[in-house]
Amino acid sequence: MDVFVDTSGLYALLDADDRLHDRAASAWGYLHRKRRTLKSHNYVIVETAVIMQRRLGMAAVGALVRDVVPLLGVVWVDENLHSAAVTALLASERRDISLVDWTSFELMRRLGIKDALTFDGHFTDQGFSVFSDDERIT
């Protein structure tokens, strides 16, 4: 069973000083022990890299690219997926949900992924389950 990995989960995992780091590390370990397939998309990788570069520096970006990205099945956003996400963004008229998030929701629905490693409440608002430590929260 696939699990989507969001920016908030990746960032918390890689920043040892983040208040959610222990929860992210626990969930990451649990998902690997259970041999769950971890998926994301290139917009999440770009967003995570930008945040890490600004907050933690280039060594942290290197760790993301070298140590974590190879463990993910990264889906490259094509024109069709991007267009669907933009349509959802504009239709929602919500300023608090990013294009990256709408892309994630659309991709998860297309791939039939119901679970996410994230600390972003918008995923549960959209009907997905999220992992906190080694438990799934619906």
JODA-V561595 format. One record per backbone hydrogen bond with DSSP energy under -1.0 kcal/mol. CO is the residue of the C=O (numbers start at 1). NH is the residue of the N-H. E is the energy in kcal/mol with one decimal. If there is no record, write none. Layout:
co->CO nh->NH e->E
co->CO nh->NH e->E
This chain:
co->1 nh->37 e->-1.2
co->3 nh->39 e->-2.8
co->4 nh->117 e->-3.2
co->6 nh->10 e->-2.3
co->7 nh->11 e->-3.2
co->8 nh->12 e->-1.9
co->9 nh->13 e->-1.9
co->10 nh->14 e->-2.0
co->11 nh->15 e->-1.9
co->15 nh->18 e->-2.0
co->18 nh->21 e->-1.9
co->20 nh->24 e->-2.6
co->21 nh->25 e->-3.1
co->22 nh->26 e->-2.3
co->23 nh->27 e->-2.4
co->24 nh->28 e->-2.8
co->25 nh->29 e->-2.5
co->26 nh->30 e->-2.4
co->27 nh->31 e->-2.7
co->28 nh->32 e->-2.0
co->29 nh->33 e->-2.6
co->30 nh->34 e->-2.2
co->31 nh->36 e->-2.8
co->32 nh->35 e->-1.3
co->37 nh->3 e->-2.7
co->38 nh->73 e->-3.1
co->39 nh->5 e->-3.0
co->40 nh->75 e->-2.6
co->41 nh->45 e->-1.6
co->42 nh->46 e->-2.4
co->43 nh->47 e->-2.7
co->44 nh->48 e->-2.7
co->45 nh->49 e->-2.5
co->46 nh->50 e->-2.4
co->47 nh->51 e->-2.1
co->48 nh->52 e->-2.7
co->49 nh->53 e->-2.7
co->50 nh->54 e->-2.1
co->51 nh->55 e->-2.5
co->52 nh->56 e->-3.1
co->52 nh->57 e->-1.6
co->57 nh->61 e->-1.3
co->58 nh->62 e->-2.5
co->59 nh->63 e->-1.9
co->60 nh->64 e->-2.2
co->61 nh->65 e->-2.6
co->62 nh->66 e->-3.0
co->63 nh->67 e->-2.6
co->64 nh->68 e->-1.2
co->64 nh->69 e->-2.7
co->68 nh->71 e->-2.1
co->69 nh->72 e->-1.9
co->72 nh->74 e->-1.1
co->73 nh->40 e->-1.9
co->75 nh->42 e->-1.7
co->78 nh->82 e->-2.7
co->79 nh->83 e->-2.5
co->80 nh->84 e->-2.1
co->81 nh->85 e->-2.2
co->82 nh->86 e->-2.5
co->83 nh->87 e->-2.4
co->84 nh->88 e->-2.1
co->85 nh->89 e->-2.6
co->86 nh->90 e->-2.7
co->87 nh->91 e->-2.5
co->88 nh->92 e->-2.0
co->89 nh->93 e->-1.1
co->98 nh->102 e->-2.4
co->99 nh->103 e->-2.3
co->100 nh->104 e->-2.1
co->101 nh->105 e->-2.8
co->102 nh->106 e->-2.3
co->103 nh->107 e->-2.6
co->104 nh->108 e->-2.9
co->105 nh->109 e->-2.3
co->106 nh->110 e->-2.4
co->107 nh->111 e->-2.4
co->108 nh->113 e->-2.4
co->114 nh->129 e->-3.0
co->115 nh->4 e->-2.7
co->116 nh->131 e->-2.2
co->117 nh->6 e->-2.1
co->120 nh->123 e->-1.7
co->121 nh->125 e->-1.9
co->122 nh->126 e->-1.4
co->123 nh->128 e->-2.4
co->124 nh->127 e->-1.7
co->129 nh->116 e->-2.0
co->130 nh->137 e->-3.9
co->132 nh->135 e->-1.8
co->135 nh->132 e->-2.8
co->137 nh->130 e->-2.6
